[in-house]
Amino acid sequence: FLSRMSHELRTPLNAILGFGKLLDLGIDTSRSTDKQYLRHIMNSGHHLLSLINEVLDLARIDSGKFELQLKQISVPEVLDECLILAQPLANTHNIAVSIDRSGDKLFACADPKCLKQIILNLISNAIKYNRKGGSVTVAYRKTIDGRIRLSVTDTGAGIPKEKWEQLFQPFSRLGAENSQIEGTGIGLAISKSLVEAMNGSIGFESTIEVGSEFWIELPQ
């Protein structure tokens, strides 16, 4: 049902966001209160659109209607694209994002769109849950058993062990729902499903007050 509802859910919300932009252009800059109210509407609208998109992705995966196009992909090229897309968010949060290029020019067997979605989700999480002025490092290498490992390491607060089991559960935000950090709690669940659909695996390591490392492994 959800997988067939994309048009019906997105169309009215796109209209709300579209007319919100028009209102923003027409509001007198001296009327700061009106600007603030409109900003709340737009932020809530974008958050709802993000939630709808992720719920629909999860529904399509669960219903078996998510088709993959597996091919050989250059890992460094994908990471470069993701870094460009994530840079505005990094600038907003004052986080330095870099790629460890000590590895070779490796190729992984994956769906290009899905791999970008997964990496962007991991980088975005690493940025949003980081400390002020922190850093995010993206790295890649070949494992002993010949698989390709991509990792995203942050300098955030770390994840308490008692919450580890909740990480890949849909809508689980580990208490962040009470903070100012934006998110839906679905991204990691989608990433896990997509990685496993591409014959890969996903995992993490985390240390309190040091940071976290999320990784995925894919076949060559």
Salt bridges, closest charged atoms under 4 A:
ASP24 OD1 - LYS35 NZ 2.71
ASP34 OD2 - ARG31 NH2 2.61
ASP57 OD1 - ARG60 NH2 2.38
GLU77 OE2 - LYS105 NZ 3.66
ASP80 OD1 - ARG101 NH2 2.58
GLU81 OE1 - LYS116 NZ 2.53
GLU196 OE2 - LYS192 NZ 2.69
GLU217 OE1 - ARG147 NE 3.86
GLU217 OE2 - ARG149 NE 2.91
